[in-house]
Amino acid sequence: MNSLMQRILEIAPVWVYLTVGLLVFAEDAIFVGFVIPGETAAVLGGVAASQGHVQLWAMIVLVIVAAIVGDSVGYEVGKHFGTRLLGMSMLDRYRGRLDRAQDFLARRGGWAVFLGRFTAFFRAVMPALVGTSRMPYGRFLAYNATGGIVWGATFVVLGYLAGQSYEKLASTVGRGMTIAVVAIVIIGLIVWKVRERRHAKVIEAEYETTHEGSAHEPH
């Protein structure tokens, strides 16, 4: 983490703002959340603020605005091109998850927009799905803005606190011990993510099996 912080501090502040803003925006705009780590970018923006490299309040505002605008673009993309996008063969591997997202949206409406912001896959696809569903933009914006404010502020502040905690721990027990602690935490997060993905796959399989069974039931 020390080398990561050093690299962040070597970048001109304007590029830190620009990179974080673009990553958060692009994640939400057109399904690119599959490959672009908007959440990670928000956290790193907070880390940069913890080192005094950028302003914390400015980073929070930037991430929130980028998230809300990115979602709004995603909504428009879904509204005008949603059917074609959802039919793309490159999304076949995510078909079960897309079906779950659409089902979640149908059941929860605006709350799906808010809650979806806190799950990586839903954050990437929900704006386009909402646009496709023809939910009025005003209603979408209300839930989108609320979710963007909570999500953006939370993850930037988490990054800020992580950076502050790292420096305090390093000054107390030394860099070597701190790096070891950070490594253990990272390994723990990786294990948790792997288990989360396996659980998601099990849910997808159950969902697809249930819906296939329902489709073959006699009417």
C-alpha positions in Angstrom: 0.0 0.0 0.0 2.9 2.3 0.6 4.1 2.0 -3.0 0.5 2.5 -4.2 0.2 5.7 -2.2 3.6 6.9 -3.5 2.4 6.3 -7.1 -0.8 8.3 -6.4 1.2 11.1 -4.9 3.4 11.3 -8.0 0.4 12.1 -10.2 -0.6 15.7 -10.6 -3.8 16.4 -8.6 -5.8 17.4 -11.7 -5.1 13.9 -13.2 -6.2 12.2 -10.0 -9.5 14.1 -10.1 -9.9 13.4 -13.9 -9.1 9.7 -13.7 -11.3 9.0 -10.7 -14.2 11.0 -12.2 -14.0 9.3 -15.6 -13.8 5.8 -14.1 -16.8 6.3 -11.9 -18.7 7.9 -14.8 -17.8 5.2 -17.3 -18.7 2.4 -14.9 -22.3 3.5 -14.8 -22.8 4.8 -18.4 -22.8 1.7 -20.7 -22.3 -1.7 -19.0 -18.6 -1.0 -18.6 -18.8 -1.7 -14.9 -17.9 -5.3 -15.9 -14.3 -4.2 -16.4 -13.9 -0.7 -15.0 -13.5 -0.5 -11.2 -15.5 2.6 -10.3 -15.8 1.6 -6.6 -12.1 1.1 -6.4 -11.5 4.5 -8.1 -13.6 6.2 -5.4 -11.7 4.5 -2.6 -8.3 5.5 -4.2 -9.6 9.0 -4.5 -10.2 9.0 -0.8 -6.7 7.6 -0.2 -5.2 10.4 -2.2 -7.2 12.9 -0.1 -5.8 11.3 3.1 -2.3 12.2 2.0 -3.3 15.8 1.3 -2.8 15.3 -2.4 -6.4 16.3 -3.3 -9.2 17.9 -1.3 -11.5 15.5 0.4 -14.6 17.6 -0.1 -13.8 18.1 -3.8 -13.2 14.3 -4.3 -16.6 13.5 -2.7 -18.4 16.0 -4.8 -16.7 14.8 -8.0 -17.5 11.1 -7.3 -21.1 11.9 -6.5 -21.6 14.0 -9.6 -19.8 11.5 -11.8 -22.0 8.6 -10.4 -25.3 10.5 -11.0 -24.4 11.8 -14.5 -23.0 8.3 -15.5 -26.3 6.7 -14.3 -28.3 9.3 -16.3 -26.3 8.5 -19.4 -26.9 4.8 -18.8 -30.6 5.5 -18.4 -30.7 7.3 -21.8 -28.7 4.5 -23.5 -31.2 1.9 -22.1 -34.2 4.1 -23.2 -33.0 4.3 -26.8 -30.9 1.2 -27.3 -31.8 -1.1 -24.4 -33.5 -3.9 -26.4 -30.6 -4.2 -28.8 -28.0 -4.0 -26.0 -29.7 -6.7 -23.9 -29.8 -9.0 -26.9 -26.1 -8.8 -27.6 -24.4 -12.2 -27.6 -21.5 -10.9 -25.4 -24.0 -10.6 -22.6 -25.1 -14.3 -22.8 -22.8 -15.3 -20.0 -24.6 -12.8 -17.8 -28.1 -13.8 -18.8 -29.1 -15.3 -15.5 -27.8 -12.2 -13.6 -29.6 -9.9 -16.0 -32.8 -11.7 -15.5 -32.4 -11.4 -11.8 -31.7 -7.7 -12.1 -34.8 -7.2 -14.3 -36.9 -9.2 -11.8 -35.5 -7.1 -8.9 -36.4 -3.9 -10.8 -39.9 -5.1 -11.5 -40.5 -6.0 -7.8 -38.7 -3.0 -6.1 -39.1 -0.2 -8.7 -37.2 2.9 -7.6 -35.7 1.2 -4.6 -33.9 -1.2 -7.0 -32.1 1.8 -8.4 -31.0 2.9 -4.9 -30.0 -0.5 -3.7 -28.5 -1.6 -7.0 -25.8 1.1 -6.6 -24.2 -1.0 -3.8 -23.8 -4.2 -5.9 -21.1 -4.1 -8.6 -23.2 -5.9 -11.3 -26.4 -4.1 -10.6 -24.6 -0.8 -10.5 -23.3 -1.5 -14.1 -26.6 -2.6 -15.6 -29.4 -1.1 -13.6 -29.5 2.4 -15.3 -29.8 0.8 -18.7 -32.5 -1.6 -17.5 -34.4 1.2 -15.9 -34.3 3.2 -19.2 -35.5 0.1 -21.0 -38.4 -0.3 -18.6 -39.5 3.3 -19.3 -39.6 4.4 -15.7 -40.1 8.2 -15.7 -36.7 10.0 -15.6 -37.8 12.2 -12.6 -38.5 9.1 -10.5 -35.3 7.5 -11.6 -33.3 10.6 -10.8 -34.6 10.9 -7.3 -33.5 7.4 -6.3 -30.3 7.6 -8.5 -29.2 10.9 -6.8 -29.9 9.5 -3.3 -28.0 6.4 -4.0 -25.1 8.3 -5.7 -24.8 10.6 -2.7 -24.7 7.8 -0.1 -22.4 5.6 -2.2 -20.0 8.3 -3.3 -19.6 9.8 0.1 -19.2 6.4 1.8 -16.5 5.0 -0.4 -14.4 8.1 -0.7 -14.5 8.5 3.1 -13.6 4.8 3.5 -10.6 5.4 1.3 -9.7 8.5 3.3 -10.0 6.6 6.6 -8.0 3.7 5.2 -5.2 6.0 4.2 -5.2 7.7 7.6 -5.3 4.4 9.5 -2.4 3.1 7.4 -0.2 6.0 8.3 -1.0 5.8 12.0 -0.4 2.1 12.1 2.9 2.4 10.2 4.2 5.0 12.6 3.3 2.8 15.6 4.4 -0.7 14.6 6.6 0.0 11.5 6.2 -0.4 7.8 7.0 -4.1 7.6 4.4 -5.1 10.2 1.8 -2.8 8.6 2.4 -4.2 5.1 1.9 -7.7 6.6 -1.4 -6.7 8.2 -2.6 -5.1 4.9 -1.6 -8.3 3.0 -3.7 -10.4 5.4 -6.7 -8.0 5.0 -6.3 -8.2 1.2 -6.2 -12.0 1.2 -9.3 -12.0 3.4 -11.1 -9.7 1.0 -10.1 -11.9 -2.0 -11.4 -15.1 -0.2 -14.7 -13.2 0.6 -15.1 -12.1 -3.0 -14.5 -15.6 -4.3 -17.1 -17.0 -1.9 -19.5 -14.2 -2.9 -19.1 -15.0 -6.6 -19.7 -18.7 -5.9 -22.8 -17.9 -3.9 -24.0 -15.7 -6.8 -23.5 -18.5 -9.3 -25.5 -20.9 -7.1 -28.4 -18.3 -6.9 -28.3 -17.8 -10.7 -28.4 -21.6 -11.3 -31.4 -21.9 -9.0 -33.1 -18.9 -10.6 -32.6 -20.3 -14.1 -33.8 -23.8 -13.1 -37.0 -22.3 -11.4 -37.8 -20.2 -14.5 -37.1 -23.0 -16.9 -39.4 -25.2 -14.9 -42.1 -22.5 -14.9 -41.8 -22.1 -18.6 -42.5 -25.8 -19.3 -45.4 -26.0 -17.0 -48.7 -26.7 -18.8 -51.1 -23.7 -19.0 
